[in-house]
Amino acid sequence: MEALDLTEKLCRYIHENVRSNYKSNLDFALSCDIDEKTIRLIQQGKYNLFLTLFKKICDALTVKMSDVLRKIYE
């Protein structure tokens, strides 16, 4: 899998799970300690996720990074 495919799948996963776990992007952004604009860009697939940012997002969604990666490779 190419890096672009991985980023696209991660962004899609985050977008789908934010909608089901948080009232708004702002609530999610605050729980991740990430700017709301960055969250929107991630959900749109227009932001390259860094590993540390990915970790913050997984922590806010209360999922393991490895579980997310496993799920998007299914």
Backbone bond lengths (Angstrom), bond angles and torsions (degrees), N, CA, C in turn:
res aa  C-N    CA-C-N  psi(-1)  N-CA   C-N-CA  omega(-1)  CA-C   N-CA-C  phi
1 M - - - 1.448 - - 1.525 108.43 -
2 E 1.298 116.21 133.68 1.456 121.35 179.20 1.524 110.23 -78.48
3 A 1.329 115.98 158.40 1.466 121.48 -178.90 1.519 111.35 -58.94
4 L 1.331 117.54 -38.24 1.465 120.48 -179.94 1.524 111.12 -64.34
5 D 1.321 117.41 -41.04 1.459 120.73 177.21 1.524 111.26 -63.06
6 L 1.320 115.72 -41.93 1.455 120.99 179.16 1.518 110.78 -62.11
7 T 1.322 117.25 -47.16 1.461 121.13 179.24 1.520 110.86 -60.66
8 E 1.318 117.13 -44.14 1.468 121.39 179.68 1.523 110.88 -60.68
9 K 1.316 117.30 -44.29 1.468 120.57 179.90 1.523 111.30 -67.18
10 L 1.326 116.96 -39.81 1.466 119.94 177.76 1.526 110.65 -63.03
11 C 1.314 116.53 -44.38 1.465 120.59 -179.71 1.524 110.59 -62.41
12 R 1.309 117.09 -41.45 1.471 121.01 178.58 1.530 110.48 -63.71
13 Y 1.337 116.79 -43.73 1.461 121.33 178.55 1.527 110.81 -59.85
14 I 1.318 116.26 -46.66 1.464 120.79 -179.93 1.524 110.37 -61.58
15 H 1.313 116.79 -46.14 1.468 121.31 -179.64 1.532 110.76 -57.54
16 E 1.308 117.05 -47.29 1.467 121.09 -178.40 1.517 112.01 -65.65
17 N 1.323 117.79 -38.22 1.456 120.31 -176.96 1.519 113.95 -81.61
18 V 1.305 117.36 -26.77 1.466 119.03 175.96 1.524 109.05 -65.79
19 R 1.309 116.98 -43.73 1.468 120.57 -178.56 1.518 111.78 -60.86
20 S 1.318 117.71 -34.34 1.458 119.64 -177.45 1.527 113.53 -87.85
21 N 1.328 117.79 -15.56 1.464 120.26 -175.19 1.526 115.56 -112.39
22 Y 1.315 117.48 -15.09 1.467 120.49 -176.30 1.522 110.22 -134.26
23 K 1.329 115.88 148.93 1.463 121.28 178.70 1.516 112.05 -67.00
24 S 1.329 116.21 -35.58 1.464 119.62 -175.69 1.520 110.39 -151.62
25 N 1.316 114.58 166.34 1.465 119.63 174.81 1.520 110.87 -63.37
26 L 1.323 116.66 -33.08 1.465 120.08 179.26 1.524 110.72 -63.90
27 D 1.337 117.59 -45.43 1.468 120.55 177.23 1.521 110.77 -58.22
28 F 1.322 115.47 -44.16 1.459 120.09 180.00 1.527 110.80 -65.43
29 A 1.322 116.60 -44.42 1.466 121.35 -179.92 1.531 110.59 -59.24
30 L 1.315 116.50 -43.03 1.465 120.19 179.35 1.522 111.29 -64.16
31 S 1.324 117.34 -39.15 1.462 119.64 -179.26 1.524 111.76 -70.44
32 C 1.328 117.09 -25.22 1.472 121.90 178.54 1.513 112.43 -90.82
33 D 1.318 116.50 -13.52 1.464 121.80 -172.24 1.529 110.14 60.57
34 I 1.339 114.34 45.21 1.464 123.17 -179.79 1.521 107.28 -129.08
35 D 1.302 116.90 145.25 1.450 122.08 177.39 1.534 110.56 -60.05
36 E 1.330 117.02 140.47 1.464 121.12 -179.11 1.534 111.95 -60.28
37 K 1.310 116.78 -36.45 1.469 120.22 178.47 1.530 110.50 -61.63
38 T 1.319 116.74 -39.85 1.459 121.07 178.05 1.526 110.26 -63.05
39 I 1.323 116.79 -41.32 1.470 121.08 177.41 1.525 110.06 -59.11
40 R 1.328 117.05 -46.11 1.474 120.16 179.53 1.522 110.82 -60.99
41 L 1.322 116.90 -43.07 1.467 120.41 179.79 1.530 111.30 -64.10
42 I 1.309 116.86 -38.75 1.464 120.73 177.13 1.520 109.79 -62.45
43 Q 1.318 116.84 -47.85 1.464 120.78 -178.48 1.524 111.84 -62.56
44 Q 1.292 117.03 -28.98 1.463 121.46 179.24 1.528 111.78 -86.83
45 G 1.327 117.05 -2.58 1.455 120.89 -179.19 1.513 113.46 73.71
46 K 1.326 117.04 22.11 1.461 121.94 -177.18 1.527 112.59 -107.56
47 Y 1.313 116.61 17.00 1.464 120.80 -177.92 1.516 108.35 -137.97
48 N 1.311 116.75 129.76 1.450 120.58 179.45 1.526 109.18 -81.04
49 L 1.307 116.36 119.07 1.453 120.99 -178.40 1.519 111.35 -74.12
50 F 1.301 116.04 127.90 1.448 121.89 171.63 1.522 107.38 -88.94
51 L 1.286 116.86 155.32 1.456 120.60 -177.59 1.527 111.95 -58.69
52 T 1.316 118.16 -41.60 1.465 120.28 -179.55 1.531 111.07 -66.11
53 L 1.308 116.70 -37.40 1.463 120.94 177.30 1.525 110.21 -67.73
54 F 1.314 116.75 -42.24 1.458 121.63 176.91 1.528 110.16 -58.88
55 K 1.320 117.50 -40.96 1.467 121.96 178.27 1.522 111.22 -62.72
56 K 1.320 117.72 -44.34 1.471 121.27 178.12 1.523 110.80 -60.13
57 I 1.315 116.68 -42.14 1.458 121.38 -179.12 1.524 110.11 -66.34
58 C 1.306 117.48 -44.63 1.462 120.50 178.53 1.530 110.87 -61.66
59 D 1.316 116.34 -40.74 1.465 119.86 177.64 1.525 110.80 -61.16
60 A 1.327 117.21 -42.42 1.465 120.76 -179.90 1.525 111.37 -67.23
61 L 1.323 117.19 -32.03 1.468 121.20 178.07 1.522 111.48 -86.90
62 T 1.328 116.62 -0.67 1.467 124.84 -177.34 1.526 112.12 51.81
63 V 1.320 115.13 48.65 1.462 121.60 174.58 1.523 108.70 -130.71
64 K 1.301 115.64 152.96 1.461 120.62 176.39 1.521 109.44 -78.97
65 M 1.314 115.83 143.93 1.457 120.58 177.47 1.527 110.01 -57.22
66 S 1.296 116.74 -41.72 1.464 120.48 -178.54 1.533 111.51 -64.12
67 D 1.333 117.28 -35.66 1.465 120.16 178.08 1.524 111.05 -66.21
68 V 1.322 116.20 -39.92 1.474 120.04 178.36 1.511 109.69 -64.35
69 L 1.315 117.13 -47.32 1.463 120.27 -179.51 1.529 111.27 -62.47
70 R 1.309 116.41 -40.30 1.467 120.71 177.89 1.517 110.22 -62.23
71 K 1.324 116.26 -43.19 1.469 120.58 -177.71 1.527 112.11 -65.68
72 I 1.314 118.10 -40.97 1.462 119.03 -177.12 1.517 112.15 -75.51
73 Y 1.333 117.24 -15.96 1.462 120.10 176.94 1.524 112.19 -89.46
74 E 1.324 117.46 -7.26 1.480 121.25 -179.87 1.503 111.07 -66.70
